[in-house]
Amino acid sequence: MSIKPPTNPNLGPKKPSGDRTVVATSIDSPSVRDSFQRVTDHQRKFTVRLDANLHKRFKTAAAVEEVNMGVVVEQLIAQWLTDKGH
């Protein structure tokens, strides 16, 4: 048995022809793509592991304060460096 490579690797599995799922969207709500920030030339992506409860509390607090979690982290790192004299 041989497995043939897909003719176009960018295509996913085909949906059944009877599948006519309609997704409701709101004009006022941002798209998923809009929620992500692009990394610019002067930025670097930074991944960190956090305790799950700490992350949940941070995410909730950032949402309540309507601030971006990345902005808060960047400000805290900058303040920490200043405090340490770096």
C-alpha positions in Angstrom: 0.0 0.0 0.0 1.4 3.4 -1.0 0.4 6.7 0.4 0.1 9.4 -2.2 1.1 12.9 -1.2 -1.7 15.5 -1.4 -1.9 17.4 -4.7 -1.9 20.7 -2.7 -0.5 20.4 0.9 -2.2 23.7 1.9 -5.7 22.2 1.5 -7.3 20.4 4.5 -9.7 17.5 4.4 -12.8 18.0 2.3 -16.1 18.7 4.0 -19.1 16.6 3.1 -21.1 18.3 0.3 -24.2 18.6 2.6 -22.3 20.6 5.2 -23.6 24.2 5.1 -22.4 25.5 8.5 -22.9 29.2 8.9 -20.8 31.0 11.4 -22.3 34.1 12.9 -20.0 37.1 13.1 -20.4 40.5 14.5 -19.2 43.6 12.8 -18.1 45.1 16.1 -16.1 42.1 17.3 -12.4 41.8 16.1 -11.4 38.8 14.1 -9.0 36.3 15.5 -6.3 37.6 13.2 -6.8 41.1 14.7 -6.2 39.8 18.2 -2.6 38.8 17.4 0.2 41.3 17.3 2.9 41.2 14.7 6.5 41.1 16.0 8.4 44.1 14.6 12.1 44.5 13.8 12.8 46.0 17.2 10.8 43.4 19.1 11.5 39.8 20.1 9.0 37.0 20.9 9.3 35.9 24.5 7.8 32.6 25.9 7.5 32.0 29.6 6.0 29.2 31.7 3.7 30.4 34.5 1.7 28.6 37.2 -1.7 28.0 35.7 -3.5 29.9 38.5 -1.1 32.9 38.3 -1.7 33.0 34.5 -5.5 32.9 35.0 -5.4 35.7 37.6 -3.1 37.8 35.4 -5.2 37.3 32.3 -8.4 38.2 34.2 -6.9 41.3 35.7 -5.5 42.4 32.4 -9.0 42.0 30.8 -10.6 43.9 33.7 -8.1 46.7 33.3 -8.4 46.5 29.5 -4.6 46.3 29.0 -2.5 43.9 26.9 -0.7 41.3 28.9 2.5 41.7 26.8 2.5 45.5 27.5 2.3 44.8 31.3 5.1 42.3 31.2 7.3 44.7 29.2 6.6 47.5 31.7 7.4 45.2 34.6 10.7 44.0 33.0 11.7 47.6 32.3 10.9 48.6 35.9 12.8 45.6 37.3 15.9 46.5 35.2 15.7 50.1 36.3 15.4 49.1 39.9 18.5 46.8 39.5 20.5 49.6 37.8 20.7 48.0 34.4 
